[in-house]
Amino acid sequence: ELIRDHVNNAEKYFSFIPKEILPVFLDAAEYHHENFDGSGYINGIHEKEIPLIACLIHTAESYISLVNKRNYRKIMDKEAAIEELKRRPGVYDPRTIEVLEEIV
């Protein structure tokens, strides 16, 4: 619960962000653990309810984790990491995986 609660504390970390763009940063921080099918946290929202910036960060954060060393698994190459994201339907917005695939 303590780890999951970090999304509720976003505003206190963004005091340096100009107020006119603060909502974008808050959306990214507060909703980046929401899954496309509604199974994520903290609010269990899904699909178009999730701000696009949060969907992008969710996908990018997972991709970065997959292509970097972790104590519990080996590093994946770019293609394997994208395939792993695709193997988890409902977790990521499919549009964000398509864009990631084009970029990498």
Phi and psi restraints in degrees (range 20) as a CNS / XPLOR table:
assign (resid 1 and name C) (resid 2 and name N)
       (resid 2 and name CA) (resid 2 and name C) 1.0 -62.5 20.0 2
assign (resid 2 and name N) (resid 2 and name CA)
       (resid 2 and name C) (resid 3 and name N) 1.0 -43.4 20.0 2
assign (resid 2 and name C) (resid 3 and name N)
       (resid 3 and name CA) (resid 3 and name C) 1.0 -64.9 20.0 2
assign (resid 3 and name N) (resid 3 and name CA)
       (resid 3 and name C) (resid 4 and name N) 1.0 -44.6 20.0 2
assign (resid 3 and name C) (resid 4 and name N)
       (resid 4 and name CA) (resid 4 and name C) 1.0 -64.2 20.0 2
assign (resid 4 and name N) (resid 4 and name CA)
       (resid 4 and name C) (resid 5 and name N) 1.0 -26.3 20.0 2
assign (resid 4 and name C) (resid 5 and name N)
       (resid 5 and name CA) (resid 5 and name C) 1.0 -72.7 20.0 2
assign (resid 5 and name N) (resid 5 and name CA)
       (resid 5 and name C) (resid 6 and name N) 1.0 -10.2 20.0 2
assign (resid 5 and name C) (resid 6 and name N)
       (resid 6 and name CA) (resid 6 and name C) 1.0 -59.4 20.0 2
assign (resid 6 and name N) (resid 6 and name CA)
       (resid 6 and name C) (resid 7 and name N) 1.0 -26.6 20.0 2
assign (resid 6 and name C) (resid 7 and name N)
       (resid 7 and name CA) (resid 7 and name C) 1.0 -69.7 20.0 2
assign (resid 7 and name N) (resid 7 and name CA)
       (resid 7 and name C) (resid 8 and name N) 1.0 -21.3 20.0 2
assign (resid 7 and name C) (resid 8 and name N)
       (resid 8 and name CA) (resid 8 and name C) 1.0 -81.4 20.0 2
assign (resid 8 and name N) (resid 8 and name CA)
       (resid 8 and name C) (resid 9 and name N) 1.0 -10.9 20.0 2
assign (resid 8 and name C) (resid 9 and name N)
       (resid 9 and name CA) (resid 9 and name C) 1.0 -105.7 20.0 2
assign (resid 9 and name N) (resid 9 and name CA)
       (resid 9 and name C) (resid 10 and name N) 1.0 12.4 20.0 2
assign (resid 9 and name C) (resid 10 and name N)
       (resid 10 and name CA) (resid 10 and name C) 1.0 -57.8 20.0 2
assign (resid 10 and name N) (resid 10 and name CA)
       (resid 10 and name C) (resid 11 and name N) 1.0 -43.6 20.0 2
assign (resid 10 and name C) (resid 11 and name N)
       (resid 11 and name CA) (resid 11 and name C) 1.0 -60.1 20.0 2
assign (resid 11 and name N) (resid 11 and name CA)
       (resid 11 and name C) (resid 12 and name N) 1.0 -35.1 20.0 2
assign (resid 11 and name C) (resid 12 and name N)
       (resid 12 and name CA) (resid 12 and name C) 1.0 -70.4 20.0 2
assign (resid 12 and name N) (resid 12 and name CA)
       (resid 12 and name C) (resid 13 and name N) 1.0 -19.3 20.0 2
assign (resid 12 and name C) (resid 13 and name N)
       (resid 13 and name CA) (resid 13 and name C) 1.0 -88.0 20.0 2
assign (resid 13 and name N) (resid 13 and name CA)
       (resid 13 and name C) (resid 14 and name N) 1.0 -12.2 20.0 2
assign (resid 13 and name C) (resid 14 and name N)
       (resid 14 and name CA) (resid 14 and name C) 1.0 -109.4 20.0 2
assign (resid 14 and name N) (resid 14 and name CA)
       (resid 14 and name C) (resid 15 and name N) 1.0 29.7 20.0 2
assign (resid 14 and name C) (resid 15 and name N)
       (resid 15 and name CA) (resid 15 and name C) 1.0 -64.2 20.0 2
assign (resid 15 and name N) (resid 15 and name CA)
       (resid 15 and name C) (resid 16 and name N) 1.0 -20.4 20.0 2
assign (resid 15 and name C) (resid 16 and name N)
       (resid 16 and name CA) (resid 16 and name C) 1.0 -85.7 20.0 2
assign (resid 16 and name N) (resid 16 and name CA)
       (resid 16 and name C) (resid 17 and name N) 1.0 -7.9 20.0 2
assign (resid 16 and name C) (resid 17 and name N)
       (resid 17 and name CA) (resid 17 and name C) 1.0 -82.0 20.0 2
assign (resid 17 and name N) (resid 17 and name CA)
       (resid 17 and name C) (resid 18 and name N) 1.0 131.4 20.0 2
assign (resid 17 and name C) (resid 18 and name N)
       (resid 18 and name CA) (resid 18 and name C) 1.0 -58.4 20.0 2
assign (resid 18 and name N) (resid 18 and name CA)
       (resid 18 and name C) (resid 19 and name N) 1.0 140.2 20.0 2
assign (resid 18 and name C) (resid 19 and name N)
       (resid 19 and name CA) (resid 19 and name C) 1.0 -57.5 20.0 2
assign (resid 19 and name N) (resid 19 and name CA)
       (resid 19 and name C) (resid 20 and name N) 1.0 -33.1 20.0 2
assign (resid 19 and name C) (resid 20 and name N)
       (resid 20 and name CA) (resid 20 and name C) 1.0 -69.5 20.0 2
assign (resid 20 and name N) (resid 20 and name CA)
       (resid 20 and name C) (resid 21 and name N) 1.0 -21.7 20.0 2
assign (resid 20 and name C) (resid 21 and name N)
       (resid 21 and name CA) (resid 21 and name C) 1.0 -112.6 20.0 2
assign (resid 21 and name N) (resid 21 and name CA)
       (resid 21 and name C) (resid 22 and name N) 1.0 -0.4 20.0 2
assign (resid 21 and name C) (resid 22 and name N)
       (resid 22 and name CA) (resid 22 and name C) 1.0 -54.6 20.0 2
assign (resid 22 and name N) (resid 22 and name CA)
       (resid 22 and name C) (resid 23 and name N) 1.0 -40.3 20.0 2
assign (resid 22 and name C) (resid 23 and name N)
       (resid 23 and name CA) (resid 23 and name C) 1.0 -56.5 20.0 2
assign (resid 23 and name N) (resid 23 and name CA)
       (resid 23 and name C) (resid 24 and name N) 1.0 -34.6 20.0 2
assign (resid 23 and name C) (resid 24 and name N)
       (resid 24 and name CA) (resid 24 and name C) 1.0 -64.8 20.0 2
assign (resid 24 and name N) (resid 24 and name CA)
       (resid 24 and name C) (resid 25 and name N) 1.0 -43.8 20.0 2
assign (resid 24 and name C) (resid 25 and name N)
       (resid 25 and name CA) (resid 25 and name C) 1.0 -66.1 20.0 2
assign (resid 25 and name N) (resid 25 and name CA)
       (resid 25 and name C) (resid 26 and name N) 1.0 -40.0 20.0 2
assign (resid 25 and name C) (resid 26 and name N)
       (resid 26 and name CA) (resid 26 and name C) 1.0 -66.0 20.0 2
assign (resid 26 and name N) (resid 26 and name CA)
       (resid 26 and name C) (resid 27 and name N) 1.0 -42.0 20.0 2
assign (resid 26 and name C) (resid 27 and name N)
       (resid 27 and name CA) (resid 27 and name C) 1.0 -58.3 20.0 2
assign (resid 27 and name N) (resid 27 and name CA)
       (resid 27 and name C) (resid 28 and name N) 1.0 -44.7 20.0 2
assign (resid 27 and name C) (resid 28 and name N)
       (resid 28 and name CA) (resid 28 and name C) 1.0 -61.6 20.0 2
assign (resid 28 and name N) (resid 28 and name CA)
       (resid 28 and name C) (resid 29 and name N) 1.0 -47.4 20.0 2
assign (resid 28 and name C) (resid 29 and name N)
       (resid 29 and name CA) (resid 29 and name C) 1.0 -70.9 20.0 2
assign (resid 29 and name N) (resid 29 and name CA)
       (resid 29 and name C) (resid 30 and name N) 1.0 -42.3 20.0 2
assign (resid 29 and name C) (resid 30 and name N)
       (resid 30 and name CA) (resid 30 and name C) 1.0 -77.2 20.0 2
assign (resid 30 and name N) (resid 30 and name CA)
       (resid 30 and name C) (resid 31 and name N) 1.0 -27.4 20.0 2
assign (resid 30 and name C) (resid 31 and name N)
       (resid 31 and name CA) (resid 31 and name C) 1.0 -116.4 20.0 2
assign (resid 31 and name N) (resid 31 and name CA)
       (resid 31 and name C) (resid 32 and name N) 1.0 8.2 20.0 2
assign (resid 31 and name C) (resid 32 and name N)
       (resid 32 and name CA) (resid 32 and name C) 1.0 -73.8 20.0 2
assign (resid 32 and name N) (resid 32 and name CA)
       (resid 32 and name C) (resid 33 and name N) 1.0 -2.3 20.0 2
assign (resid 32 and name C) (resid 33 and name N)
       (resid 33 and name CA) (resid 33 and name C) 1.0 -108.9 20.0 2
assign (resid 33 and name N) (resid 33 and name CA)
       (resid 33 and name C) (resid 34 and name N) 1.0 8.6 20.0 2
assign (resid 33 and name C) (resid 34 and name N)
       (resid 34 and name CA) (resid 34 and name C) 1.0 -78.8 20.0 2
assign (resid 34 and name N) (resid 34 and name CA)
       (resid 34 and name C) (resid 35 and name N) 1.0 138.0 20.0 2
assign (resid 34 and name C) (resid 35 and name N)
       (resid 35 and name CA) (resid 35 and name C) 1.0 -98.2 20.0 2
assign (resid 35 and name N) (resid 35 and name CA)
       (resid 35 and name C) (resid 36 and name N) 1.0 149.9 20.0 2
assign (resid 35 and name C) (resid 36 and name N)
       (resid 36 and name CA) (resid 36 and name C) 1.0 -57.5 20.0 2
assign (resid 36 and name N) (resid 36 and name CA)
       (resid 36 and name C) (resid 37 and name N) 1.0 -30.0 20.0 2
assign (resid 36 and name C) (resid 37 and name N)
       (resid 37 and name CA) (resid 37 and name C) 1.0 -91.3 20.0 2
assign (resid 37 and name N) (resid 37 and name CA)
       (resid 37 and name C) (resid 38 and name N) 1.0 3.8 20.0 2
assign (resid 37 and name C) (resid 38 and name N)
       (resid 38 and name CA) (resid 38 and name C) 1.0 91.0 20.0 2
assign (resid 38 and name N) (resid 38 and name CA)
       (resid 38 and name C) (resid 39 and name N) 1.0 1.9 20.0 2
assign (resid 38 and name C) (resid 39 and name N)
       (resid 39 and name CA) (resid 39 and name C) 1.0 -86.0 20.0 2
assign (resid 39 and name N) (resid 39 and name CA)
       (resid 39 and name C) (resid 40 and name N) 1.0 -0.7 20.0 2
assign (resid 39 and name C) (resid 40 and name N)
       (resid 40 and name CA) (resid 40 and name C) 1.0 -82.6 20.0 2
assign (resid 40 and name N) (resid 40 and name CA)
       (resid 40 and name C) (resid 41 and name N) 1.0 -166.9 20.0 2
assign (resid 40 and name C) (resid 41 and name N)
       (resid 41 and name CA) (resid 41 and name C) 1.0 -134.1 20.0 2
assign (resid 41 and name N) (resid 41 and name CA)
       (resid 41 and name C) (resid 42 and name N) 1.0 151.9 20.0 2
assign (resid 41 and name C) (resid 42 and name N)
       (resid 42 and name CA) (resid 42 and name C) 1.0 -112.6 20.0 2
assign (resid 42 and name N) (resid 42 and name CA)
       (resid 42 and name C) (resid 43 and name N) 1.0 -20.0 20.0 2
assign (resid 42 and name C) (resid 43 and name N)
       (resid 43 and name CA) (resid 43 and name C) 1.0 -106.7 20.0 2
assign (resid 43 and name N) (resid 43 and name CA)
       (resid 43 and name C) (resid 44 and name N) 1.0 -10.2 20.0 2
assign (resid 43 and name C) (resid 44 and name N)
       (resid 44 and name CA) (resid 44 and name C) 1.0 66.7 20.0 2
assign (resid 44 and name N) (resid 44 and name CA)
       (resid 44 and name C) (resid 45 and name N) 1.0 29.9 20.0 2
assign (resid 44 and name C) (resid 45 and name N)
       (resid 45 and name CA) (resid 45 and name C) 1.0 -81.9 20.0 2
assign (resid 45 and name N) (resid 45 and name CA)
       (resid 45 and name C) (resid 46 and name N) 1.0 166.0 20.0 2
assign (resid 45 and name C) (resid 46 and name N)
       (resid 46 and name CA) (resid 46 and name C) 1.0 -143.8 20.0 2
assign (resid 46 and name N) (resid 46 and name CA)
       (resid 46 and name C) (resid 47 and name N) 1.0 165.4 20.0 2
assign (resid 46 and name C) (resid 47 and name N)
       (resid 47 and name CA) (resid 47 and name C) 1.0 40.5 20.0 2
assign (resid 47 and name N) (resid 47 and name CA)
       (resid 47 and name C) (resid 48 and name N) 1.0 -119.8 20.0 2
assign (resid 47 and name C) (resid 48 and name N)
       (resid 48 and name CA) (resid 48 and name C) 1.0 -69.1 20.0 2
assign (resid 48 and name N) (resid 48 and name CA)
       (resid 48 and name C) (resid 49 and name N) 1.0 -10.1 20.0 2
assign (resid 48 and name C) (resid 49 and name N)
       (resid 49 and name CA) (resid 49 and name C) 1.0 -72.8 20.0 2
assign (resid 49 and name N) (resid 49 and name CA)
       (resid 49 and name C) (resid 50 and name N) 1.0 -24.5 20.0 2
assign (resid 49 and name C) (resid 50 and name N)
       (resid 50 and name CA) (resid 50 and name C) 1.0 -83.6 20.0 2
assign (resid 50 and name N) (resid 50 and name CA)
       (resid 50 and name C) (resid 51 and name N) 1.0 125.7 20.0 2
assign (resid 50 and name C) (resid 51 and name N)
       (resid 51 and name CA) (resid 51 and name C) 1.0 -58.5 20.0 2
assign (resid 51 and name N) (resid 51 and name CA)
       (resid 51 and name C) (resid 52 and name N) 1.0 140.2 20.0 2
assign (resid 51 and name C) (resid 52 and name N)
       (resid 52 and name CA) (resid 52 and name C) 1.0 -56.3 20.0 2
assign (resid 52 and name N) (resid 52 and name CA)
       (resid 52 and name C) (resid 53 and name N) 1.0 -39.4 20.0 2
assign (resid 52 and name C) (resid 53 and name N)
       (resid 53 and name CA) (resid 53 and name C) 1.0 -59.4 20.0 2
assign (resid 53 and name N) (resid 53 and name CA)
       (resid 53 and name C) (resid 54 and name N) 1.0 -37.2 20.0 2
assign (resid 53 and name C) (resid 54 and name N)
       (resid 54 and name CA) (resid 54 and name C) 1.0 -69.5 20.0 2
assign (resid 54 and name N) (resid 54 and name CA)
       (resid 54 and name C) (resid 55 and name N) 1.0 -38.6 20.0 2
assign (resid 54 and name C) (resid 55 and name N)
       (resid 55 and name CA) (resid 55 and name C) 1.0 -62.5 20.0 2
assign (resid 55 and name N) (resid 55 and name CA)
       (resid 55 and name C) (resid 56 and name N) 1.0 -43.0 20.0 2
assign (resid 55 and name C) (resid 56 and name N)
       (resid 56 and name CA) (resid 56 and name C) 1.0 -63.0 20.0 2
assign (resid 56 and name N) (resid 56 and name CA)
       (resid 56 and name C) (resid 57 and name N) 1.0 -43.4 20.0 2
assign (resid 56 and name C) (resid 57 and name N)
       (resid 57 and name CA) (resid 57 and name C) 1.0 -67.9 20.0 2
assign (resid 57 and name N) (resid 57 and name CA)
       (resid 57 and name C) (resid 58 and name N) 1.0 -39.9 20.0 2
assign (resid 57 and name C) (resid 58 and name N)
       (resid 58 and name CA) (resid 58 and name C) 1.0 -58.1 20.0 2
assign (resid 58 and name N) (resid 58 and name CA)
       (resid 58 and name C) (resid 59 and name N) 1.0 -47.9 20.0 2
assign (resid 58 and name C) (resid 59 and name N)
       (resid 59 and name CA) (resid 59 and name C) 1.0 -66.1 20.0 2
assign (resid 59 and name N) (resid 59 and name CA)
       (resid 59 and name C) (resid 60 and name N) 1.0 -47.5 20.0 2
assign (resid 59 and name C) (resid 60 and name N)
       (resid 60 and name CA) (resid 60 and name C) 1.0 -62.9 20.0 2
assign (resid 60 and name N) (resid 60 and name CA)
       (resid 60 and name C) (resid 61 and name N) 1.0 -42.6 20.0 2
assign (resid 60 and name C) (resid 61 and name N)
       (resid 61 and name CA) (resid 61 and name C) 1.0 -61.7 20.0 2
assign (resid 61 and name N) (resid 61 and name CA)
       (resid 61 and name C) (resid 62 and name N) 1.0 -42.2 20.0 2
assign (resid 61 and name C) (resid 62 and name N)
       (resid 62 and name CA) (resid 62 and name C) 1.0 -67.4 20.0 2
assign (resid 62 and name N) (resid 62 and name CA)
       (resid 62 and name C) (resid 63 and name N) 1.0 -42.3 20.0 2
assign (resid 62 and name C) (resid 63 and name N)
       (resid 63 and name CA) (resid 63 and name C) 1.0 -60.0 20.0 2
assign (resid 63 and name N) (resid 63 and name CA)
       (resid 63 and name C) (resid 64 and name N) 1.0 -47.9 20.0 2
assign (resid 63 and name C) (resid 64 and name N)
       (resid 64 and name CA) (resid 64 and name C) 1.0 -59.3 20.0 2
assign (resid 64 and name N) (resid 64 and name CA)
       (resid 64 and name C) (resid 65 and name N) 1.0 -39.9 20.0 2
assign (resid 64 and name C) (resid 65 and name N)
       (resid 65 and name CA) (resid 65 and name C) 1.0 -62.2 20.0 2
assign (resid 65 and name N) (resid 65 and name CA)
       (resid 65 and name C) (resid 66 and name N) 1.0 -40.2 20.0 2
assign (resid 65 and name C) (resid 66 and name N)
       (resid 66 and name CA) (resid 66 and name C) 1.0 -70.2 20.0 2
assign (resid 66 and name N) (resid 66 and name CA)
       (resid 66 and name C) (resid 67 and name N) 1.0 -33.1 20.0 2
assign (resid 66 and name C) (resid 67 and name N)
       (resid 67 and name CA) (resid 67 and name C) 1.0 -93.8 20.0 2
assign (resid 67 and name N) (resid 67 and name CA)
       (resid 67 and name C) (resid 68 and name N) 1.0 7.8 20.0 2
assign (resid 67 and name C) (resid 68 and name N)
       (resid 68 and name CA) (resid 68 and name C) 1.0 -119.7 20.0 2
assign (resid 68 and name N) (resid 68 and name CA)
       (resid 68 and name C) (resid 69 and name N) 1.0 155.4 20.0 2
assign (resid 68 and name C) (resid 69 and name N)
       (resid 69 and name CA) (resid 69 and name C) 1.0 -65.5 20.0 2
assign (resid 69 and name N) (resid 69 and name CA)
       (resid 69 and name C) (resid 70 and name N) 1.0 135.7 20.0 2
assign (resid 69 and name C) (resid 70 and name N)
       (resid 70 and name CA) (resid 70 and name C) 1.0 -130.9 20.0 2
assign (resid 70 and name N) (resid 70 and name CA)
       (resid 70 and name C) (resid 71 and name N) 1.0 151.0 20.0 2
assign (resid 70 and name C) (resid 71 and name N)
       (resid 71 and name CA) (resid 71 and name C) 1.0 -63.8 20.0 2
assign (resid 71 and name N) (resid 71 and name CA)
       (resid 71 and name C) (resid 72 and name N) 1.0 -26.2 20.0 2
assign (resid 71 and name C) (resid 72 and name N)
       (resid 72 and name CA) (resid 72 and name C) 1.0 -98.6 20.0 2
assign (resid 72 and name N) (resid 72 and name CA)
       (resid 72 and name C) (resid 73 and name N) 1.0 0.3 20.0 2
assign (resid 72 and name C) (resid 73 and name N)
       (resid 73 and name CA) (resid 73 and name C) 1.0 -165.9 20.0 2
assign (resid 73 and name N) (resid 73 and name CA)
       (resid 73 and name C) (resid 74 and name N) 1.0 164.0 20.0 2
assign (resid 73 and name C) (resid 74 and name N)
       (resid 74 and name CA) (resid 74 and name C) 1.0 -80.1 20.0 2
assign (resid 74 and name N) (resid 74 and name CA)
       (resid 74 and name C) (resid 75 and name N) 1.0 162.2 20.0 2
assign (resid 74 and name C) (resid 75 and name N)
       (resid 75 and name CA) (resid 75 and name C) 1.0 -69.4 20.0 2
assign (resid 75 and name N) (resid 75 and name CA)
       (resid 75 and name C) (resid 76 and name N) 1.0 138.7 20.0 2
assign (resid 75 and name C) (resid 76 and name N)
       (resid 76 and name CA) (resid 76 and name C) 1.0 -98.7 20.0 2
assign (resid 76 and name N) (resid 76 and name CA)
       (resid 76 and name C) (resid 77 and name N) 1.0 150.6 20.0 2
assign (resid 76 and name C) (resid 77 and name N)
       (resid 77 and name CA) (resid 77 and name C) 1.0 -77.9 20.0 2
assign (resid 77 and name N) (resid 77 and name CA)
       (resid 77 and name C) (resid 78 and name N) 1.0 171.8 20.0 2
assign (resid 77 and name C) (resid 78 and name N)
       (resid 78 and name CA) (resid 78 and name C) 1.0 -56.8 20.0 2
assign (resid 78 and name N) (resid 78 and name CA)
       (resid 78 and name C) (resid 79 and name N) 1.0 -45.8 20.0 2
assign (resid 78 and name C) (resid 79 and name N)
       (resid 79 and name CA) (resid 79 and name C) 1.0 -65.9 20.0 2
assign (resid 79 and name N) (resid 79 and name CA)
       (resid 79 and name C) (resid 80 and name N) 1.0 -43.1 20.0 2
assign (resid 79 and name C) (resid 80 and name N)
       (resid 80 and name CA) (resid 80 and name C) 1.0 -65.2 20.0 2
assign (resid 80 and name N) (resid 80 and name CA)
       (resid 80 and name C) (resid 81 and name N) 1.0 -37.4 20.0 2
assign (resid 80 and name C) (resid 81 and name N)
       (resid 81 and name CA) (resid 81 and name C) 1.0 -64.8 20.0 2
assign (resid 81 and name N) (resid 81 and name CA)
       (resid 81 and name C) (resid 82 and name N) 1.0 -43.3 20.0 2
assign (resid 81 and name C) (resid 82 and name N)
       (resid 82 and name CA) (resid 82 and name C) 1.0 -65.3 20.0 2
assign (resid 82 and name N) (resid 82 and name CA)
       (resid 82 and name C) (resid 83 and name N) 1.0 -40.7 20.0 2
assign (resid 82 and name C) (resid 83 and name N)
       (resid 83 and name CA) (resid 83 and name C) 1.0 -62.6 20.0 2
assign (resid 83 and name N) (resid 83 and name CA)
       (resid 83 and name C) (resid 84 and name N) 1.0 -37.4 20.0 2
assign (resid 83 and name C) (resid 84 and name N)
       (resid 84 and name CA) (resid 84 and name C) 1.0 -63.0 20.0 2
assign (resid 84 and name N) (resid 84 and name CA)
       (resid 84 and name C) (resid 85 and name N) 1.0 -42.1 20.0 2
assign (resid 84 and name C) (resid 85 and name N)
       (resid 85 and name CA) (resid 85 and name C) 1.0 -62.4 20.0 2
assign (resid 85 and name N) (resid 85 and name CA)
       (resid 85 and name C) (resid 86 and name N) 1.0 -41.0 20.0 2
assign (resid 85 and name C) (resid 86 and name N)
       (resid 86 and name CA) (resid 86 and name C) 1.0 -66.2 20.0 2
assign (resid 86 and name N) (resid 86 and name CA)
       (resid 86 and name C) (resid 87 and name N) 1.0 -29.0 20.0 2
assign (resid 86 and name C) (resid 87 and name N)
       (resid 87 and name CA) (resid 87 and name C) 1.0 -73.6 20.0 2
assign (resid 87 and name N) (resid 87 and name CA)
       (resid 87 and name C) (resid 88 and name N) 1.0 -1.8 20.0 2
assign (resid 87 and name C) (resid 88 and name N)
       (resid 88 and name CA) (resid 88 and name C) 1.0 -116.2 20.0 2
assign (resid 88 and name N) (resid 88 and name CA)
       (resid 88 and name C) (resid 89 and name N) 1.0 64.6 20.0 2
assign (resid 88 and name C) (resid 89 and name N)
       (resid 89 and name CA) (resid 89 and name C) 1.0 -60.4 20.0 2
assign (resid 89 and name N) (resid 89 and name CA)
       (resid 89 and name C) (resid 90 and name N) 1.0 141.7 20.0 2
assign (resid 89 and name C) (resid 90 and name N)
       (resid 90 and name CA) (resid 90 and name C) 1.0 93.3 20.0 2
assign (resid 90 and name N) (resid 90 and name CA)
       (resid 90 and name C) (resid 91 and name N) 1.0 -17.9 20.0 2
assign (resid 90 and name C) (resid 91 and name N)
       (resid 91 and name CA) (resid 91 and name C) 1.0 -84.3 20.0 2
assign (resid 91 and name N) (resid 91 and name CA)
       (resid 91 and name C) (resid 92 and name N) 1.0 -47.2 20.0 2
assign (resid 91 and name C) (resid 92 and name N)
       (resid 92 and name CA) (resid 92 and name C) 1.0 -111.8 20.0 2
assign (resid 92 and name N) (resid 92 and name CA)
       (resid 92 and name C) (resid 93 and name N) 1.0 148.0 20.0 2
assign (resid 92 and name C) (resid 93 and name N)
       (resid 93 and name CA) (resid 93 and name C) 1.0 -64.9 20.0 2
assign (resid 93 and name N) (resid 93 and name CA)
       (resid 93 and name C) (resid 94 and name N) 1.0 120.6 20.0 2
assign (resid 93 and name C) (resid 94 and name N)
       (resid 94 and name CA) (resid 94 and name C) 1.0 -56.4 20.0 2
assign (resid 94 and name N) (resid 94 and name CA)
       (resid 94 and name C) (resid 95 and name N) 1.0 -30.2 20.0 2
assign (resid 94 and name C) (resid 95 and name N)
       (resid 95 and name CA) (resid 95 and name C) 1.0 -62.3 20.0 2
assign (resid 95 and name N) (resid 95 and name CA)
       (resid 95 and name C) (resid 96 and name N) 1.0 -36.8 20.0 2
assign (resid 95 and name C) (resid 96 and name N)
       (resid 96 and name CA) (resid 96 and name C) 1.0 -72.1 20.0 2
assign (resid 96 and name N) (resid 96 and name CA)
       (resid 96 and name C) (resid 97 and name N) 1.0 -32.7 20.0 2
assign (resid 96 and name C) (resid 97 and name N)
       (resid 97 and name CA) (resid 97 and name C) 1.0 -69.3 20.0 2
assign (resid 97 and name N) (resid 97 and name CA)
       (resid 97 and name C) (resid 98 and name N) 1.0 -39.7 20.0 2
assign (resid 97 and name C) (resid 98 and name N)
       (resid 98 and name CA) (resid 98 and name C) 1.0 -60.0 20.0 2
assign (resid 98 and name N) (resid 98 and name CA)
       (resid 98 and name C) (resid 99 and name N) 1.0 -45.3 20.0 2
assign (resid 98 and name C) (resid 99 and name N)
       (resid 99 and name CA) (resid 99 and name C) 1.0 -65.7 20.0 2
assign (resid 99 and name N) (resid 99 and name CA)
       (resid 99 and name C) (resid 100 and name N) 1.0 -43.7 20.0 2
assign (resid 99 and name C) (resid 100 and name N)
       (resid 100 and name CA) (resid 100 and name C) 1.0 -59.2 20.0 2
assign (resid 100 and name N) (resid 100 and name CA)
       (resid 100 and name C) (resid 101 and name N) 1.0 -43.4 20.0 2
assign (resid 100 and name C) (resid 101 and name N)
       (resid 101 and name CA) (resid 101 and name C) 1.0 -62.1 20.0 2
assign (resid 101 and name N) (resid 101 and name CA)
       (resid 101 and name C) (resid 102 and name N) 1.0 -37.5 20.0 2
assign (resid 101 and name C) (resid 102 and name N)
       (resid 102 and name CA) (resid 102 and name C) 1.0 -68.1 20.0 2
assign (resid 102 and name N) (resid 102 and name CA)
       (resid 102 and name C) (resid 103 and name N) 1.0 -36.1 20.0 2
assign (resid 102 and name C) (resid 103 and name N)
       (resid 103 and name CA) (resid 103 and name C) 1.0 -73.4 20.0 2
assign (resid 103 and name N) (resid 103 and name CA)
       (resid 103 and name C) (resid 104 and name N) 1.0 -44.6 20.0 2
